[in-house]
Amino acid sequence: MRYLRALVLLTAGALWPVVSAAHSFGQVFNLPVPFWLYGWGAAATLVLSFLMLGFFVTSKPNEDGQDISGQGREITGQRSRRWASGLIVCLRVLAVAALLLCIATGLWGVNSPYGNFNMTFFWIIFLLGFGYLTALTGNLYDQINPWRTLLSVIRRWLPRQGGGLLTYPRWLAYWPALGFYMAFIWIELFLRNTPHSLAVMLLIYSFINFAGAGLFGLRDWFRYCEFLGLFFRLIAKMAPLHYRRDDPDGRLRIYWRPPFLGLIEAPATSLSLLLFVLFMLSSTAFDGWRETVTWYRLFWADLYKWKLSEWAGTNPLAAFPQMREWYMYWQAAWLLASPWLYLAAYWLCMLCTRCLPGVTLSTRQMALQFAYTLLPIALVYNVTHYYTLIQTQGVKIVSLASDPFGWGWNLFGTRYWLQRSIIPDAMTVWHVQVVLIVLGHVVSVYLAHRLALRLFPGHRLAVLSQVPMLILMVAFTTVGLWILSQPIQAGA
């Protein structure tokens, strides 16, 4: 019993939140001023931005010279179109080679996450780095998707099997992509990922894409079901560049438009697409929250003491195996429920707007119209939580490129480059996080205001319609900063 008391006291000491931490970089430090000052400052910034927008921005889009059709201004001439098309061909080859290399290194290379090429390349360079690049350069992924490239080659060799066997049912909309996205995040957060398991996952996903495209055709499968394509397509709506192939010869045309304007050119087309956007936001927030001491105490202390001890037993050591199993289900349930909780809050805002006199749009119509204005928040949440991984582990891709399998090669002479760990300054990271989160919410407030000017008759109604959204943005900002300020659980 004496040892049990000591264990409980040590556990409580480890869980007790003594100091605050901007936790995405895993280094505990004291905030320079109390958190409530950051919270009030961020909220005041949003409110002030809203008031300034309401006072100064009164013209509808297109009335002030801004084209929201999504076409933009072409920046490619005939010669540069040929150059761009050739570059895309090279990038397609590189994308297919990278996919095959990730599979090969996972199957036959060392099983160390830090010594194998595929873990750093896929999780950090591709998902994070390429995702952030997409927000600047547009939807390059749609042009170089390795699975689509492979299928296009197969279709040329087997023309009779190029089309789908079935017509894609429109009622399915984007639900398959949302399901794959949720499964992917669950695998990322809760399974013990290794180079070998990543290679197996890529093989399985490749088979799913080949089978799905054969069943429903390339166009519909990669539009509605391939979740990575949808993920990058949504991020690309914020980019100042976008691409089209409308020439008779199929050459690529590149257009420029003001950043973020693509988010208000057209509404979301279905509830499944809205939930996909909300899951981009909620999954990142959940990933940050689940690492905090507050989250751990909620389950392992509060919930156990309140109810679970009746079923698992009052002896903490004996109850631990059962509690650990329940904890996995507990976390998975909250992850899958997170977009629905965000949807409830978002839908409530739309209901409040619907009650205003003069609003003729239905709640569903407004929810779909304003869905994409949440994407800047989803982007900055992702950046603030994960960008330090590029600095700490992403740079190791330089040395891993020379020894992708971990066999001791030095193909490009860079095997020993950047071996020293780069630890970011905690204070700098925290203030970058604060600035990015506030800036992302300000951009969303601006976009929602511009969209309201187009949807609602009269400037006054447009401003009033955005008050519920402003309250939601303030809540998102405060909660996002609060999660980042929380101390993390050791070993989370």
DAVENSUL-V884541 format. One record per residue. N is the residue number from 1. RES is the residue in one letter. PHI is phi in degrees with one decimal (NA if undefined). OMEGA is omega in whole degrees, 0 to 359 (999 if undefined). Layout:
BEGIN
n & res & phi & omega
N & RES & PHI & OMEGA
N & RES & PHI & OMEGA
END
This chain:
BEGIN
n & res & phi & omega
1 & M & NA & 180
2 & R & -63.1 & 180
3 & Y & -69.4 & 178
4 & L & -64.8 & 178
5 & R & -62.2 & 180
6 & A & -61.9 & 179
7 & L & -64.5 & 179
8 & V & -63.2 & 180
9 & L & -65.2 & 178
10 & L & -64.6 & 178
11 & T & -62.7 & 179
12 & A & -62.3 & 178
13 & G & -63.8 & 179
14 & A & -68.9 & 183
15 & L & -86.6 & 188
16 & W & -72.9 & 184
17 & P & -78.6 & 182
18 & V & -80.6 & 183
19 & V & -130.8 & 177
20 & S & -89.3 & 180
21 & A & -152.0 & 167
22 & A & -79.4 & 206
23 & H & -92.3 & 183
24 & S & -69.8 & 180
25 & F & -106.9 & 170
26 & G & 71.7 & 180
27 & Q & -120.6 & 184
28 & V & -82.0 & 176
29 & F & -156.3 & 178
30 & N & -81.9 & 175
31 & L & -65.5 & 183
32 & P & -65.2 & 176
33 & V & -135.0 & 180
34 & P & -56.3 & 184
35 & F & -61.6 & 184
36 & W & -60.9 & 177
37 & L & -68.4 & 176
38 & Y & -63.9 & 181
39 & G & -61.7 & 179
40 & W & -65.9 & 179
41 & G & -64.4 & 178
42 & A & -65.1 & 179
43 & A & -63.5 & 179
44 & A & -64.2 & 178
45 & T & -62.6 & 179
46 & L & -66.2 & 181
47 & V & -63.4 & 179
48 & L & -63.1 & 177
49 & S & -61.8 & 179
50 & F & -61.9 & 181
51 & L & -65.4 & 179
52 & M & -67.0 & 178
53 & L & -63.2 & 180
54 & G & -62.5 & 183
55 & F & -85.3 & 188
56 & F & -96.6 & 183
57 & V & -96.6 & 184
58 & T & -120.1 & 183
59 & S & -91.9 & 177
60 & K & -74.0 & 173
61 & P & -56.6 & 186
62 & N & 84.5 & 177
63 & E & -77.9 & 180
64 & D & -105.5 & 177
65 & G & 90.5 & 179
66 & Q & -92.0 & 179
67 & D & -84.0 & 180
68 & I & -108.6 & 180
69 & S & -74.8 & 181
70 & G & 91.4 & 181
71 & Q & -71.8 & 180
72 & G & 71.7 & 183
73 & R & -111.2 & 181
74 & E & -71.1 & 181
75 & I & -115.9 & 180
76 & T & -115.0 & 171
77 & G & -90.9 & 183
78 & Q & -63.8 & 181
79 & R & -70.2 & 182
80 & S & -69.8 & 175
81 & R & -64.7 & 177
82 & R & -64.1 & 178
83 & W & -64.3 & 181
84 & A & -65.1 & 179
85 & S & -64.2 & 177
86 & G & -65.9 & 178
87 & L & -64.0 & 179
88 & I & -63.5 & 177
89 & V & -60.8 & 179
90 & C & -63.0 & 180
91 & L & -66.2 & 177
92 & R & -63.7 & 178
93 & V & -62.4 & 179
94 & L & -64.4 & 180
95 & A & -65.8 & 177
96 & V & -63.8 & 179
97 & A & -63.0 & 179
98 & A & -65.5 & 177
99 & L & -61.9 & 180
100 & L & -64.9 & 179
101 & L & -68.1 & 177
102 & C & -62.0 & 178
103 & I & -69.9 & 183
104 & A & -65.6 & 180
105 & T & -66.9 & 177
106 & G & -69.7 & 182
107 & L & -79.6 & 189
108 & W & -120.4 & 179
109 & G & -90.0 & 178
110 & V & -64.7 & 184
111 & N & -95.2 & 177
112 & S & -86.7 & 181
113 & P & -59.1 & 183
114 & Y & -93.8 & 180
115 & G & -105.1 & 182
116 & N & -110.1 & 183
117 & F & -62.9 & 195
118 & N & -69.9 & 182
119 & M & -65.4 & 180
120 & T & -65.8 & 183
121 & F & -67.5 & 186
122 & F & -72.0 & 188
123 & W & -75.0 & 186
124 & I & -107.9 & 183
125 & I & -68.3 & 184
126 & F & -78.6 & 186
127 & L & -67.0 & 182
128 & L & -88.2 & 185
129 & G & -60.6 & 180
130 & F & -68.1 & 176
131 & G & -63.3 & 179
132 & Y & -68.2 & 177
133 & L & -63.4 & 180
134 & T & -61.4 & 178
135 & A & -66.7 & 179
136 & L & -106.4 & 188
137 & T & -107.1 & 179
138 & G & 90.7 & 190
139 & N & -83.4 & 175
140 & L & -66.5 & 182
141 & Y & -58.8 & 180
142 & D & -63.5 & 180
143 & Q & -84.1 & 188
144 & I & -122.4 & 179
145 & N & -47.9 & 186
146 & P & -64.7 & 179
147 & W & -67.7 & 179
148 & R & -68.7 & 178
149 & T & -61.9 & 179
150 & L & -61.7 & 180
151 & L & -68.4 & 178
152 & S & -64.2 & 177
153 & V & -65.3 & 179
154 & I & -62.6 & 181
155 & R & -65.4 & 178
156 & R & -68.2 & 179
157 & W & -76.6 & 181
158 & L & -123.4 & 188
159 & P & -61.8 & 182
160 & R & -70.9 & 181
161 & Q & -104.9 & 183
162 & G & -72.8 & 181
163 & G & -87.8 & 179
164 & G & -81.3 & 178
165 & L & -77.0 & 182
166 & L & -125.7 & 173
167 & T & -85.6 & 182
168 & Y & -66.2 & 180
169 & P & -71.1 & 185
170 & R & -65.3 & 180
171 & W & -68.8 & 177
172 & L & -70.5 & 179
173 & A & 46.3 & 183
174 & Y & -101.8 & 180
175 & W & -60.4 & 177
176 & P & -60.1 & 179
177 & A & -62.3 & 178
178 & L & -63.9 & 178
179 & G & -62.6 & 178
180 & F & -63.8 & 181
181 & Y & -64.5 & 178
182 & M & -63.4 & 178
183 & A & -63.0 & 180
184 & F & -63.4 & 180
185 & I & -65.7 & 177
186 & W & -61.4 & 178
187 & I & -63.1 & 182
188 & E & -62.7 & 188
189 & L & -87.8 & 193
190 & F & -114.8 & 178
191 & L & -98.2 & 178
192 & R & -81.4 & 185
193 & N & -81.4 & 177
194 & T & -130.0 & 175
195 & P & -54.7 & 181
196 & H & -68.1 & 180
197 & S & -65.2 & 177
198 & L & -65.2 & 178
199 & A & -62.0 & 178
200 & V & -63.9 & 179
201 & M & -61.6 & 179
202 & L & -66.2 & 176
203 & L & -64.5 & 180
204 & I & -63.4 & 181
205 & Y & -66.6 & 176
206 & S & -63.2 & 178
207 & F & -62.1 & 179
208 & I & -61.3 & 180
209 & N & -64.2 & 180
210 & F & -64.8 & 180
211 & A & -67.3 & 181
212 & G & -64.6 & 178
213 & A & -66.5 & 176
214 & G & -68.2 & 182
215 & L & -80.1 & 186
216 & F & -114.7 & 182
217 & G & 92.2 & 184
218 & L & -61.7 & 187
219 & R & -60.9 & 184
220 & D & -71.8 & 181
221 & W & -63.3 & 183
222 & F & -78.5 & 174
223 & R & -88.4 & 189
224 & Y & -104.4 & 193
225 & C & -116.2 & 183
226 & E & -77.9 & 192
227 & F & -70.0 & 178
228 & L & -64.4 & 177
229 & G & -62.7 & 178
230 & L & -67.4 & 179
231 & F & -58.1 & 181
232 & F & -71.5 & 178
233 & R & -64.7 & 178
234 & L & -69.8 & 178
235 & I & -62.3 & 183
236 & A & -66.1 & 177
237 & K & -63.4 & 179
238 & M & -86.8 & 188
239 & A & -78.5 & 175
240 & P & -79.3 & 179
241 & L & -115.0 & 169
242 & H & -146.5 & 193
243 & Y & -124.5 & 175
244 & R & -144.6 & 175
245 & R & -122.7 & 182
246 & D & -119.5 & 175
247 & D & -78.2 & 175
248 & P & -59.0 & 180
249 & D & -89.2 & 176
250 & G & 76.4 & 180
251 & R & -72.6 & 185
252 & L & -77.4 & 175
253 & R & -114.8 & 182
254 & I & -113.8 & 182
255 & Y & -120.4 & 176
256 & W & -110.5 & 175
257 & R & -145.8 & 178
258 & P & -57.8 & 180
259 & P & -55.1 & 177
260 & F & 73.5 & 183
261 & L & -67.4 & 179
262 & G & -65.6 & 181
263 & L & -75.7 & 182
264 & I & -117.0 & 180
265 & E & -77.0 & 181
266 & A & -156.8 & 180
267 & P & -81.8 & 169
268 & A & -64.8 & 188
269 & T & -99.5 & 183
270 & S & -158.5 & 177
271 & L & -63.1 & 180
272 & S & -62.9 & 178
273 & L & -70.0 & 175
274 & L & -60.6 & 179
275 & L & -66.7 & 176
276 & F & -61.9 & 178
277 & V & -61.5 & 181
278 & L & -66.0 & 179
279 & F & -71.2 & 173
280 & M & -57.9 & 179
281 & L & -81.9 & 188
282 & S & -72.0 & 181
283 & S & -66.8 & 177
284 & T & -68.8 & 178
285 & A & -61.7 & 178
286 & F & -64.1 & 180
287 & D & -61.2 & 177
288 & G & -70.2 & 184
289 & W & -69.1 & 186
290 & R & -69.9 & 178
291 & E & -90.0 & 187
292 & T & -84.3 & 175
293 & V & -61.6 & 180
294 & T & -58.4 & 180
295 & W & -65.1 & 180
296 & Y & -62.8 & 181
297 & R & -65.3 & 181
298 & L & -58.3 & 182
299 & F & -89.7 & 189
300 & W & -75.5 & 180
301 & A & -113.8 & 187
302 & D & -66.8 & 183
303 & L & -67.5 & 178
304 & Y & -63.8 & 181
305 & K & -67.7 & 185
306 & W & -75.9 & 188
307 & K & -140.2 & 191
308 & L & -65.9 & 179
309 & S & -63.7 & 178
310 & E & -67.6 & 183
311 & W & -101.3 & 183
312 & A & -88.5 & 181
313 & G & 110.1 & 183
314 & T & -83.6 & 176
315 & N & -84.8 & 186
316 & P & -59.2 & 182
317 & L & -67.9 & 179
318 & A & -70.1 & 182
319 & A & -82.4 & 187
320 & F & -58.1 & 181
321 & P & -58.7 & 179
322 & Q & -67.9 & 179
323 & M & -64.0 & 180
324 & R & -63.7 & 177
325 & E & -65.1 & 178
326 & W & -64.6 & 182
327 & Y & -63.4 & 177
328 & M & -63.4 & 178
329 & Y & -66.3 & 180
330 & W & -59.5 & 181
331 & Q & -67.8 & 180
332 & A & -61.6 & 180
333 & A & -63.2 & 180
334 & W & -68.3 & 177
335 & L & -62.3 & 182
336 & L & -69.4 & 180
337 & A & -82.0 & 188
338 & S & -57.5 & 180
339 & P & -66.0 & 178
340 & W & -71.0 & 175
341 & L & -67.2 & 176
342 & Y & -65.8 & 178
343 & L & -62.4 & 180
344 & A & -60.8 & 179
345 & A & -65.3 & 180
346 & Y & -66.4 & 180
347 & W & -64.7 & 178
348 & L & -61.6 & 176
349 & C & -62.6 & 179
350 & M & -66.0 & 177
351 & L & -63.1 & 178
352 & C & -63.8 & 177
353 & T & -65.2 & 180
354 & R & -62.1 & 182
355 & C & -77.8 & 181
356 & L & -70.5 & 177
357 & P & -66.5 & 180
358 & G & 101.5 & 179
359 & V & -85.5 & 183
360 & T & -105.2 & 179
361 & L & -73.4 & 176
362 & S & -75.6 & 179
363 & T & -60.9 & 180
364 & R & -63.6 & 180
365 & Q & -60.8 & 179
366 & M & -67.6 & 179
367 & A & -61.4 & 179
368 & L & -74.5 & 180
369 & Q & -64.1 & 186
370 & F & -94.7 & 186
371 & A & -58.3 & 186
372 & Y & -71.5 & 178
373 & T & -68.4 & 176
374 & L & -84.8 & 185
375 & L & -64.7 & 175
376 & P & -59.1 & 178
377 & I & -67.8 & 179
378 & A & -60.5 & 180
379 & L & -65.9 & 183
380 & V & -69.6 & 174
381 & Y & -59.9 & 180
382 & N & -64.2 & 181
383 & V & -63.7 & 184
384 & T & -65.9 & 181
385 & H & -79.6 & 193
386 & Y & -123.6 & 189
387 & Y & -65.9 & 179
388 & T & -66.6 & 177
389 & L & -64.3 & 176
390 & I & -65.1 & 181
391 & Q & -72.8 & 185
392 & T & -86.9 & 184
393 & Q & -114.2 & 184
394 & G & -60.8 & 181
395 & V & -67.5 & 181
396 & K & -69.3 & 179
397 & I & -63.0 & 179
398 & V & -63.9 & 179
399 & S & -76.3 & 180
400 & L & -67.9 & 178
401 & A & -63.5 & 178
402 & S & -80.7 & 181
403 & D & -139.0 & 188
404 & P & -63.8 & 182
405 & F & -88.4 & 184
406 & G & 74.8 & 184
407 & W & -97.7 & 181
408 & G & 92.8 & 178
409 & W & -69.8 & 173
410 & N & -147.4 & 190
411 & L & -60.4 & 185
412 & F & -111.6 & 180
413 & G & 75.0 & 183
414 & T & -114.6 & 186
415 & R & -59.5 & 185
416 & Y & -102.6 & 179
417 & W & -79.0 & 173
418 & L & 50.6 & 179
419 & Q & -78.4 & 182
420 & R & -74.3 & 181
421 & S & -68.5 & 179
422 & I & -101.5 & 181
423 & I & -98.2 & 181
424 & P & -70.4 & 177
425 & D & -70.7 & 186
426 & A & -61.8 & 182
427 & M & -64.6 & 179
428 & T & -63.9 & 180
429 & V & -60.9 & 182
430 & W & -61.1 & 182
431 & H & -73.0 & 172
432 & V & -62.8 & 179
433 & Q & -61.8 & 180
434 & V & -60.7 & 182
435 & V & -62.9 & 182
436 & L & -64.9 & 181
437 & I & -64.4 & 179
438 & V & -64.8 & 181
439 & L & -63.2 & 179
440 & G & -61.6 & 179
441 & H & -71.0 & 177
442 & V & -63.6 & 178
443 & V & -61.2 & 179
444 & S & -64.2 & 177
445 & V & -61.9 & 179
446 & Y & -62.5 & 181
447 & L & -63.2 & 179
448 & A & -62.8 & 178
449 & H & -65.9 & 179
450 & R & -63.3 & 179
451 & L & -68.3 & 179
452 & A & -63.9 & 177
453 & L & -61.3 & 180
454 & R & -82.3 & 187
455 & L & -88.2 & 188
456 & F & -110.9 & 180
457 & P & -75.5 & 176
458 & G & 92.7 & 181
459 & H & -65.9 & 183
460 & R & -63.1 & 179
461 & L & -66.1 & 179
462 & A & -62.1 & 179
463 & V & -68.7 & 181
464 & L & -62.7 & 182
465 & S & -64.9 & 184
466 & Q & -94.7 & 178
467 & V & -62.3 & 176
468 & P & -60.1 & 178
469 & M & -65.7 & 177
470 & L & -62.5 & 178
471 & I & -61.1 & 178
472 & L & -64.4 & 179
473 & M & -63.2 & 178
474 & V & -62.0 & 179
475 & A & -64.5 & 179
476 & F & -60.7 & 181
477 & T & -62.2 & 183
478 & T & -63.9 & 180
479 & V & -65.2 & 179
480 & G & -61.0 & 178
481 & L & -67.2 & 180
482 & W & -62.6 & 179
483 & I & -61.7 & 181
484 & L & -65.7 & 183
485 & S & -83.9 & 184
486 & Q & -76.7 & 175
487 & P & -69.2 & 181
488 & I & -92.3 & 176
489 & Q & -78.5 & 179
490 & A & -57.0 & 179
491 & G & 82.7 & 181
492 & A & -70.4 & 999
END
